């Protein structure tokens, strides 16, 4: 009886090196996405639940009280309406003019 040895073909080793390279390159992109997009969004969401003021050394958790104040503010609703109106008019106009020029 002969001993059976399991050796990986050279092509298989090359494929695993290629897969490892792909994962490493993807990891850099994922880390950059976290650093530039997701991390700051999570930080802002956390800060929105506190009473932190820029430059002050301390903060305390206030929960959704900031949002209750926001929704009760008349200026917020006027600003929101103006922003929605601005986007509803300007985005289609800009896209239309851009496509027309192209």
C-alpha positions in Angstrom: 0.0 0.0 0.0 1.2 3.4 -0.8 0.6 6.4 1.4 -1.7 9.0 0.0 -0.5 12.5 0.4 -2.8 15.5 -0.1 -0.9 18.3 -1.8 -2.5 21.4 -3.1 -1.8 22.2 -6.7 0.1 25.3 -7.4 -3.0 26.9 -9.0 -4.9 26.5 -5.7 -2.2 28.2 -3.7 -2.1 31.0 -6.2 -5.9 31.4 -5.9 -5.7 31.6 -2.1 -3.0 34.3 -2.3 -5.2 36.2 -4.7 -8.2 35.9 -2.4 -6.1 37.1 0.6 -4.9 40.1 -1.5 -8.5 40.9 -2.4 -9.6 40.8 1.3 -6.7 43.0 2.3 -7.4 45.5 -0.4 -11.1 45.5 0.5 -10.3 45.9 4.2 -8.5 49.2 3.4 -11.6 50.5 1.6 -14.0 49.3 4.4 -11.7 51.0 7.0 -11.8 54.3 5.0 -15.6 54.1 4.7 -15.8 53.7 8.5 -13.4 56.5 9.1 -14.9 59.0 6.7 -18.7 58.2 6.7 -20.0 55.8 9.3 -17.8 56.9 12.3 -18.8 60.5 12.1 -22.5 59.6 11.7 -22.4 57.5 14.8 -20.5 60.2 16.7 -23.2 62.8 15.7 -26.0 60.5 16.7 -24.4 60.0 20.1 -23.8 63.7 20.6 -27.5 64.4 19.7 -28.5 62.5 22.8 -26.5 64.7 25.1 -26.5 68.3 26.2 -22.9 68.9 25.0 -22.0 72.4 24.0 -18.9 73.0 21.8 -16.0 74.0 24.0 -17.5 72.7 27.3 -15.6 70.0 29.0 -18.6 68.0 30.3 -21.8 66.6 28.9 -24.7 64.6 30.3 -27.2 62.3 28.7 -30.6 63.9 27.9 -32.1 61.3 25.7 -34.7 62.5 23.2 -35.2 65.9 24.9 -33.2 67.7 22.2 -35.5 66.2 19.5 -38.6 67.2 21.5 -37.3 70.8 21.6 -36.5 70.7 17.9 -39.9 69.5 16.9 -41.5 72.1 19.0 -39.5 74.9 17.4 -41.3 77.0 14.7 -38.1 78.0 13.1 -37.1 74.4 12.5 -40.4 73.7 10.6 -39.9 76.9 8.5 -36.3 75.9 7.7 -37.4 72.3 6.9 -40.1 73.6 4.5 -37.7 75.9 2.8 -35.1 73.2 2.4 -37.6 70.7 0.9 -38.9 73.4 -1.5 -35.3 74.3 -2.5 -34.4 70.7 -3.2 -37.7 69.9 -5.0 -37.1 72.8 -7.4 -33.4 73.0 -7.8 -32.4 69.3 -8.2 -34.7 68.5 -11.1 -33.8 71.9 -12.7 -30.1 71.2 -12.4 -30.4 67.7 -13.7 -32.5 68.8 -16.6 -30.2 71.6 -17.5 -27.2 69.3 -17.2 -28.8 66.7 -19.4 -29.9 69.3 -21.9 -26.3 70.7 -22.1 -24.9 67.2 -22.6 
